[in-house]
Amino acid sequence: MPSLEETCLDRYFLGPGSLGPVGSVYVSDEDLLDIFGVESIADAQRAFLRGLPHITLLRDKLSGEMKPAAGRTPDYVRILVFLCWMQTTKTRQRGDRDFREMLEKQTGERFKGSLMRGLNPMWEHLRNHLLKVHGIELDLPGIKPHSQIGRTLRLAFPTWRDRAVLRRLRHVIGSDRLLDPLAVYNRVATSRHLLTEKMPSFEYNFDLFNSARKLGGREYMDTPFWQAWYAIVAEMAALEELEIVEGEFGEYEIFRTSPLGTRAAIRTPEEAVKFVPQPIARSIGRGNVLMESMGFGRYRSSSDPNTNMLLLTSSRLKECPEGIIRSCITVNPRWALVTFNSRESSKPERTAQQTNLGWMDGIRVGSGLLGRTPFTPCVVTHKPHETSVKVGGSRLGMIDCAQNLSFPDGVYSGTASATLDGKTREVMLVAHANEVGEARRLPFDPARDMSEDEFLHDTVPSLQSVGRPWKSGRREETCNEMITMAEALYSRIARGLSFSYAFEMVRRGLSRADSRPGDWDIIRTFSDAGWFDLTLLRNHPARRMLLRSLTWQETAPGRILLRGPAPMTVVDRLRTAAAADGVMIESYPAASRWSLPRYVLVSGDPARLRRFAIDVGLQPHFAGRQPETLHSDGNGVHGYEVISRLDEPRGYFDTYGIAGLNDGLFKLERKETHNPFLYRSVIDGLPAENFVSPTLAILCHHLRRKRTAFSYDGLSLAGQFPRIALPSSWARWMSDMVLCNAGPVYEQGLWRYSYPADEAVVAALGKYVTISRPGASSTPWIDRFLASESRRQRRIFDIGTGMVRSARSAQET
């Protein structure tokens, strides 16, 4: 680790000096939080003081008793940086203007009346050193009018003099143009008379801002001048926005976002009231905030009254009429992000305006719409009780939801017509999705996409891919809600589906279920069943789902295993073709009603069966390869900053308690770029490792801590920690081995994600992940010790089972 002296020299002189002469030193409070890895500026100030020389040595250097020797490496840079920060920190009181009094307050030592003859020799020695050793020019101002501290006063930015000038500028720029860089430049460039004295540091930083502004883009926002200007503007106007960001597993985080793009995590929207504009603050107080989607799972406060998305309190949510809500996402126990039935479809909107009648929403299937609730379209009408709706010629009793009519639960097929005042609007409903051909399917492209499995993509724990059907557990037929979600997702995913929209569809599909698993478990079920690939875009911090091919593999003479998406239309086509060709299709239900079945083609003629698989358009299966390692790269994270840390007991990345990369699994972001997030596992005594996939990062992080990741009870495998899961490639291999898909199972009042398994599966997986068995210990000496007379009621943590064991527990097992 570099010393504080080296860090200050590199950050404030060598770095800026690589771009040209250095004429100012800008030390922000945020810099110190980053340098010392703390969360509060008070902690940073104490750490900075500890990094300074002893008070006696500090006095000697400041007074000039100890002058830097020519040709010696500087050992005082941290002192100069501290003195510059002391003048610009936000903790400085507005009336503090005396240099020596400020130093007294910071250090707790008396400096009033002290000589500061050592400052100028240190600056001059540093200037000579930078020029001679690094070829960097340090442009020092003159020593007048304050011969001892004048340079230190005028090199720091922004001091109280700089802020005073910026406040005067704020009053002469229109309120609607305060954050317009061109307006700010024009006013400063033509208002130099506002500078009451020569201010070289102000001019130097203004010129840096102007150079960055001329280049275009948003680089000017990172300059010290613009940061200081925004701080002055924010004193008068609350310009921040409320932002909600979707996390890795469908949870939501709340931030307040400044126009500079910086985000501050908050627990509740109420914490943003002082920082957002008054209209938004009043909306937060009323409990209904207009929101708009920014894409990639981000939502921001809006002033558009036509938006169909609101952030509502639970009490406000209860007041909403039944049926007008399209989706409802719980952000925290008090607030929910609610999407109402949209009226933005251009064609139905024009129809509704002309006749006050029209169809809206729904999932497009060819020229029709999916007729499975809750994904069916609804009728927009201003006379709900007078509107007649027929499906296939038979009148249907619709559900009245404000000015919308929704279909009752069921599956509908045929022409649906809505009639009002002699006007009729029709739409075609279909009961299932259309099959997606290979020409329309957007394939997985390694140059564009990264798999959620990352370096374990298309790997298998064992090259043996087929075993015996799972018979030790109870299988269940897939529930209607799961079938409906499968049809809806399949209809939308041909060209890729954003992760956030997939979550929205799953939440909508689960909305009418009495007892239901988590949204993330459903999405993982589809991926583990081989329907979709969970991917991350290489050039965006975004995720999406890609449809997989339906493939085949001959597992034994006369038996072919099908892998991949099998919606109703595909299964019906295969059954029809199989019946005509003398082939049978066997169906194997899953271990959960919230999972999907497996299909096997069977025939007495193996050659005929292979020819059938080719004739019906199935793709041959890629066998996969065994993984070489579970370790990722440990490259540096230059340019990234920590934004959250894994709360291991809960399984979520929390924005609080992220001080430094000390220990834990951290989420990192590189702002102003389109790089994906990084997840960095930092464990004492081990080299740090970086991951792109959050799921794989969590799994490997627990394994690096030497924890037991999974438990096996003789029937199925389950994770021992929240959010811990096998790579989808491995889950598909497990399903092949036992002909049973994984899925969420409800046991003893809790939902757990279960992988059906047998001894062969567990033996192969045990080479890569730690697996415990109830009552079994991987450390026999613990059993012997607990059975001995010397145990003295002691408890021992058994790493083999992941449990704390005692003599009593040993007797019970």
ABEGO torsion letter per residue (X at the ends): XBBAAAAAAAAAAAAAAAAEBBABBBBBAAAAAAAAGBABAAAAAAAAAAABBBAAAAAAAAAGABBBBBGBBBAAAAAAAAAAAAAABAABBAABABAAAAAAAAAGBBABGBBAAAAAAAAAAAAAAAAAAAGBBBBBBBAOABAAAAAAAAABOBBAAAAAAAAAAAAABBAAAAABAAAAAAAAAAAAAABABBBAAAAAAAAAAAAAAAAEEAAAAABAAAAAAAAAAAAABBABBBBBBBBAAGBBBBBBBBAAGBBBBBABAAAAAAABBAAAAAAAAAGBBBBBBAEGGBBBBBABAABABBBBBAAAAAABBBGABABBBBABAABBBBBBBBAABAAAAAAAAAAGBBBBEEBBBEABBBABOAABBBBBBABAAABBBBBGGBBBBBBBBEABBBBBBEBBBEBBBBBBGGBBBBBBBBABBBBBBAAABBBBBAAABBBAAEAABGBBABABABBBBBAABBBBBBBAAAAAAAAAAAAAAAAEBBAAAAAAAAAAAAAABABBBBAAAAAAAAAAAGABBBBBBAABBBBBBBBBBBBBBBABBGBBBBBEBBBAAAAAAAAAAAAAAGBBBBBBBBABAABBBBBBBBBABAAAAAAAAAAAGBBBBBAEBBBABABBBABBABGBBBABBBBAAAGBBBABGABEBABEBBBBBBBGBABBBBBBBBBBGBBBBBBABAAAAAAAAAAAAGBBABBBAGABBBBABBGBBBBAAAAAAAAAAAGBBBEBBBBGGBBBBBBBBBAAAAAAAAAABBBBBBGBBABAAAAAAAABAAAGGBBBBBAAAGBBBBAAAAAAX
